């Protein structure tokens, strides 16, 4: 396993890491979180030897293979199949089945395998690199935003792959649900160091919040006591009768030390500008159809009514026409088939990739936000820029010097400044970190108007969508139901060709089937017994430890309130040790649960075979 020892790194005048220590454990799958620019990708580059570190060391065992997803694209072979086969060892050069299985999982068709890699879009070229990585069968995967450019079916495939991967993983992604679904631990960049916690990102942030709260209370009490001591010394050091006592208090003050203020990160703040409307139906779409090639339309016969407050998500594979449909409804493409009837009071704000490209690169961030409307003055635009993390002088930067992610934030600022009762959002979470995505979802939830959104985020789909437009089967259709309804009634697997016809088997008579089921059930229960016992023991132990933790935290809070620093240090240490013990038991619980689930799944298949 890799090990980092006293690792430090500065970059561009900024101290990213200071004396970092970390050791990867066997089979750990770690979600790596932190704000954009905190150094996550830089740490990956240092582990891979692509970026030097200032001090400390990185130890990697001999013959331990680390695989990383490359974002740069270099292809030398004439077909996708041959390009991906380059990574296979000499004795497997013609094992195309291994390559094809990975390619099919990531959305390539049989016909695609013989096409030139350079003929595909950038997103599919990234997938080719992902296949080349996975085919090398590394011991460890470093995945930096692997979900970028993947559509929902491919995301679901990759999720299954990482879960089943027999090795270690460190994953950077802004997709919180994806991360939490595949990881065993969460690690974050925390004040120039690394903090690792067993569990998902929600547990990680809850733990940090609790620790910060305890620290702030302790600091407040220490500051209060420090002020009292300073005032006592100032009043009494000049008097002969109290000078010795003042000197004693000064020594106590000198020993006390000073707790630093906690540094905090800026957060995006969304609040869409709702424009009231009397309309119950904002617009009607009647038999919509469009295609760049008239003989191959991207969609046809799409009909629906956009009710006030309704939220529609457009989903499907990449390159099928999702963004085109959104742009068509927004009036950015010429009319072809069908019609759109808007209520006179309908006013929309549109966030899309084409809009970002239209930003005026010669003006400042504040000026660009103010250009939305004559009603938006410079003070209001500067306020919105601050909420988009361009506070103070940052708001005076020219658009031309901004990164893609920063330009996305400017565009979101313009959307916020626009009075609207209908939002058109095309992949609005691209370039946003987890906290910003959560803030965006909260703002959409609070928005009184309607929404049409293109997204590959299953979190946003589950949370926000109450209707869908699904691109599949060579076209698109309106689905009046939630994403959960879609998965239950239609799903992605059938479209992906993963549902195979069941082979017919000779029927077993009822008596024989009953005997076989009974025997299998008994066998399954025996196989599960050690793991169910382990699960029960772990749960009981965790419950006891969490009660101890609550008691210790109560005592710690009391010590903090009375300013007893010795007690604070003692109980803080005890709380930390209990937390470590809880984490260890959670790891045992997870291992036992996974083993138990595997046995259940294995015997469920056997029981299905008996039932025929």
N, C-alpha and C positions, 0 to 999 in steps of 0.2 A: 504494500500500500504506500501511497505517497505521504511524505511528512514535511511540513514547513517548520523551520526552527528560527526564531528571532528574525523573521523576514521584514524588511523595511523597503519602501519604495516611494520616491517622489517623482512627480510628473508635471512638467509645465509649471514649476514653481509651487505646486500643490502637494502636500504630504498626504498620500493615499493610504499607506499602511505603515504602522510603527510597531516593531517587535512582535510580529504575528506568529503564533504557535498553533499548529493544527496537525492532527494525524487522522488519516482516513482509515476507517475500519472495514473489514470484509463485508460485502453485500450491502453496504450503505448506499442509498439513493437519496442524494441531497438536493433540495431546492435552494438555489443561491439567490437571495433577495438583497435589495438595496436600491437607493435612488439612482436615476440616470447620472452617469459621471462619477459614481462613487468608487469605481475601480474594479468592478466584477470582471469585465472582459480583459483588463490588464493583468489580473491575477491568472486567468487562463493562459495568456501569452507567456507569462513567467514560468508557469508549470511546463509548458511546451517548449521552453527554451527560445522562444521568439522575441522575448523582451528581457533585458537584464534587470536584476534587482540590485538595490544599493548595498544591502548588507544582509546577513543571515544565510540560510541554506535551504535547498529543496532536495530531498532525497527520494529517489525512485528505484525500486528493486530491479535487479537485473532480469531481463527478459519479460518485464511487465509492460504490456502494450497499452498505450493511451491513444484513443481515437478521438479526433476533434472534427467538427463539421466546418469545412472550409467555405467561406463566403465568396472567395475569388473563384472565377470560372475559367479553367483551362482544359480544353478537350482536344484530343489528337486523333481519335478513331472515327471512322465513317458512320458507325451505327451506335445506338444507345447500348445494345447488348454487348458489343465488343469493347466499348468505352468502360463499362462497368466491370467487365471481366478482366481488365488490366490489373486489378488489385488482387486477383486470386493467385495463390501460390502456383508454382510450375506444375505440380501434380494435379491441380484442379482447374487448369486453364479452360477446359471444355465442360466444366460443371455449370452449364447454363441454367439448370433448374434452380440452383441456389440464387442466382442473380434474378431470374424471372420472378421468383416468389416475392422478393423484396420489391421489385419494380411494380408488380401487380398491386401489392399492398399500398403503394404510394400513388396509385391512380393512373398508371400507364396501361395502355391496352396492348393486345397482341401485335397490332399493326405498328404501334409506336416503337417497338423494339428494334425495328430495322431502319428507323429514321435517323437523320443526322442530329446529334445532340444540340448543335448550334441552331437548328430549326425551331427549337422550343422557346417558350417565353422564359423570362428570367426566373420566375417561380419554379417552373419545371426543371430548369437547369440546376437550381439549388437542390431539388429532389434527387437528381442524378448524383450529385456530390454526396448526399445523405446515403444513398444506396451503396456507393463506393466505400463509405465509412463503415456501414453496418456489415458489409460483406467481409471485411478484414477480421471480424470476430475479435475485437480488442478486449482486454481485461477491464478497461475502464473507458467510459464515454464522458467527454467534456462537450456539452451541448449548449451553444450560445444562441438563444432565440431560434430553436429548430422549428417552432410553430409558424414563423413568418412565411408567408406565401403558400401555406398549406390550407386546403379547403377542409370542410367538416369530415367527409369520409376518410381523408388521409390523416387528419388529426386523431380520429378515433382508432385508426390502425396503429399509428405511432404510439399512442397511449398504451395499447395492448403490448406492443413490442418492448417498451421500456419496462413495464411491469414484469414481463417474463425474462428480461435480459439477465443472464447469469454472471453478474459482475457488479462493479461499482459505477455510479453515475453522479456527476454534478451537473445540474441543469439550471440555466438562466432562461427565464421566460416571463413575459408580462401577463401571461394567461394563468391567473391564480388557480382556477378550477383544474386546469390541465396539470399544473405542478403538484397540487395537493393530491391528485388522483394517482400519481405515480411515485411519489417520494416517501421515504421513511423518516427523514430528518429535514429540518430547515436551518440554513446558515445565512447569516447576514453580515454586511459590513457595518460595524457598530463603533463609531468614534475611533476610526483608524485601526480597528482590530476586527477579528472574526468572532462571532458568537454562534455556537451550534446548539440546537435544542431538538430532542426527539419529538416528532409530531409535525403537524402541518403548519402552514404560514399563519393561520389564525392563532394557534397556540404560541407561536414564536412572538408575534406582536403583542399578545395579551401578557406574556411573561415580561417582555421589555417594558410595557406600560406600567406593570405592577412594581418592577424594580425602580423605574424612574420616579414613580410616585413616592416610594419609600425613601429614595435618595433626597428628593426635594423636601420632604418633611424633616428628615435628619438635618439637612443643610439649613433650613429655616430656624430650627432649634439651636443649632450651633452658632449661626449668625447672631441670634438673640443673646446667647450666653457670651459670645465674643464682645458684643456691644456693651453688655453690662460690666464685663471685666475691664474693658478699655475706659469706660466712664469712672469706674472705681479707682483705677490706677491714676487717671488724670486728676481726680479730686484729692487723692490722699498721698501722692508721692512727695509733695512738698512739705507736708506736716511731719515733724520729728516723731510724734506719737504714733503715727500710722504708716510711716515710711517703710518699716520692715514688712508689714502686712501687704502694702502696695507692691513691694518687690517680690513677695511670694506670689501674688496674683499675676504679676508680669511674667514670672517663670511659667505659671500655669497657662497663660496666654500664648507664650512662645512655643510650648509643647503641643498646643492644640492643633496647629496646622490650619490650613484653609481649604475648604471644599470648593472646587471650581463650579461655575454655572454649567449646566448641561447644554450642549449645543443641540439645536433642533433644525430640521430641514424645512424648507419652504414647501407649501402644498398648493396645488391648483385649487381654485375655488370657482365652481360653476353655479350660475343662477340664470337660466334662460329667461329672456325678456318676453313674457307672454302678452300677446295682443288679443283682447277679448273679441269674441265673435258670437252673433246670435244664431249662426248656422248649426243645425244638427248634422248635416252632411257637408263636409268641406269641399269634396269633389266626387264626381263619379267617373270611373274608367269603364268605357264601353268597347269591348272587342278589340283591345289594343294588340297591335302587331308591328314588328319591326325587324329588319335584317339589312346588313350592309350588302349582302348578295340576295336579290329578290327571290332567287330559287332556293335559298337556304335561310329562312327566317330564324332569328334567335328565339322569338316568342310570337304566339298568335292567340287570339280569342281570350285575352285576359280581361275579365270583367269583375269589378267590385265597387262598393261604395265606401268612401273614406269618412267614417263617422267621427264626430268630435270626441277626442280622448282615445281613439283607437290607435294601437301600435302594431304595425306590420313589419315583419322581418323578411328580407329577401335572402334565400339560402340556396346552396347548390355548389357544384364543382366550379373550380376556376375556369375562366375563359368561356363560360356558357352564356353570358349576357346579363349578369346581375346588375353591374354598374350601368350598363347601357339602358336597362329598364328604368333605373332611378333617374338617369339623365333625361330620358325620354319624357317621363312624367314631369320633370322640372322644366321642360320646354327648351332644353339645350340641343335637341336634335330635331330635324325636320319631321313633320307628321307623315306617316305612311298609312297605317290601317287603324280603324276605330277612332274614337274621340274622347276628349277629356272635358268635362263640364265643371268649372270651378265656381263656387259661391263668390259673389263680389267681395265679401269681407275676408276671404282667405288670403293670408300672407305667409309665405314660407321663407325659411333660412336654409341654405344648402351647403353642406360640408362634403366636398369631394376632391379627388386628386386633381381634377382639371381646375377646380377653383384655386387650389394651392399654387398651381403653375401660373395663375393670373395675378398673383400678388405683385404690387408695384415695387420692384426691387430697389428703386432709387429713393424711396422715402423711408422714414423711421417707423418703428413698430407702432408708436402712439399715433402718428399721422395716418397710417394704414387703417388702424381700428376706427379712427375718427371719420374716415372717408365713407363709412357705411351710410351715414345720414347727416344732414345738416343739423339735426337735433342732438347729435352726439358731439359735445364740446371736448376740447383738449383735456380739461380736468377729469371728465368722465372716462375718456379714452385711456388716460394715464392710470386711473383706478382699475379699469378692466385689465390693462397690461400688467399691473401688479398682481392681480389675481391669476394671471397666466404665467407667473413667476418671472416677470420682467419689471421688477420694481426699481424705482429711482432712475439712475442714469442708464440702466439696461434698456429702459423703454425708448431711449434715444438712439439705439443701434439701428443701422440701416438693414433692411430686409436682405440685401444682397450678401451680407456676411453671415447669415444664419444657416444652421444645419437644417436638414429635412425635418427633424423632430421639432426644432424651434419654429419653423415655418408653419407646421401643423398647429402649434399652440397659438400662433398669431391668427390663423384662420378660425380656430375655435373662439378666440377673442372677438372676431368680427361677427360670428354667429350669435354670441351672447349679446352683442350690442344691437342686433337686429330685432325689432319688434316682430314677433311671429306667432302664429297659432298652429303651424305645421313645420316640423323639422324633417329635412332630408339628410341623413347621415350615412356616408359611405366609408366603412372601416374606420370609425372615429377613434378606436383604441390604438391604432398603429402609432408607435413612438411614445406611448404613454407608459409610465411605470404603474405598479399595482395600486398605490395609493391614489394616483390620478384617475385610474380606471374606476375605482370604487367611488370617487367623488363624482365622476361623470354619470355613473349608473344612478347614484342618489339624485342628481339634478334632473335626469330624464324621468325618474320616478315621480319627482315633485312637479314636473311640468304639466300644466293643465291642458295643453294642446295635444295634437296628434303627432305620430311619428312613422316614418318609413325608413328602415335602416338595413344596410347591407353589413353583415358581420359573420365572422367565423368563430366568435366567442360563444361557447355553449353556456357560459355563465350569464351573459347578456340575454341570450335567447330564452333561457329558463326564467329569468327574472322579469324581462320586459315585454316579450312578444305575446300578443293574444290572437294573432293571425299570421299566416305565412304565405309567401309566394315561393314555390319550390321549383327550381330548375332541375329537371330530370327527364329521362325517357325522351330525349331529343327536343324538349320544349319546356314550357313553364305552365304551372297551374296555381290557382288561388286555393288555399286551404284554410277554412274557417275553424281554427283550433290552435292550441298552444304547441310549443315544441315537444313537450312530453306526449301530447296526443299524437303528434306526427310520428314520434319514435315508436309508439305503441301500435299505431294503425298501419303505418307504411314502412318507416325505418330506412336506413342506408344499406343494410346488408344485402337485401335482394337486388338493389341496383348495382352493387359492387360484384355481383355474381358469387357471393359467398354462401348463398343458400343452395345446397345441393339436394337433388331429389333423393328421398329416402329409398333405400333398397328394400324391396318386399321380401319378408322372411316367412317361412312356414309358421302358421299360428300355433301357439302352445295352448293346450287345453287348460281350462280354468284351474283345475285341481293341481296340475303340475306347476302352473305359473305361481299359484299361491305358495307352494312348497319352496320354489326357487326364490321368491321374494322374501320369504321368512328367513331362509338360510343367508341370503345376501345382507339383509337388514342386521341380522345377528353378527355377521362377519364385519360389517361396517362399524357397528357400535363397539366391537372389541378393538378395531383398529383406531377408533377415535378416542378410546378411554384415556390413554395417557395424556393426550392433548387437552381434552375437556377438563381433566383434573388440574392440569397445569394452568389452563385459562381461569378456572375458578379460584385457584390459589393466588394467581397474579392479581385478579380483580379484588379479592379480599385484602391483600397486602397493600395495594394502591389506595383502597378506600381508607385503611387505617392510617397510612402515611399522609394522605390529604387532610385527614382530621388533625394529625399532629402539626401539619403545615399551617392550618388555620389557627391553631392555638399559638404557635410560635409567632405568626404574623401579628396576632393580637397583642402578644407581649412586646414584640418589636415596636409596634405603633405606640404602645404606652411608654416604652423607654424613650422613643423619639419625642413624644409630647413633653416629657419632663427633662429632656436634654441630657440624659445619662449616656454619654458617649461610650463608656466601657461596656455597658449592657448592649448598646446598639451594635457594637463590633461583634460581641459574643453571639447575640441572637441572629445577626445577619449571616454569620458563618454557619450556624446551625440550620438556618433556613436553606442556605446553599447546599449543605450536605443532604438535607431531606429531599431537595429538588433533584439532586443527582441520583439518589436512591429511587425516587419515583420514575425518573427517565429510564433507569436500568430495568425496572420492573415492566415498564411499558414496552421496552424492546423485547423482553421475554414473552410478554402477552402477544405482541405482534407476530413473533416467530411461531408460537403455538397456534394462534388463530389462522395464520396462513396454511400451516400444515393440516389443520382440521378442515379448512375450506377445500383444500386439494383432495382430501379423502372423500368428503361429501360429494364433490363434483365427479370424482372417479366412479363412485358407486351409483350416483344418479344416472350416469350413462349406461351402466350395467343394468339398472332397473328399467330404463327406457327400452333397452334391447329385449328384455323379457316381455315387456308389455306390447312390443311389436308395433 
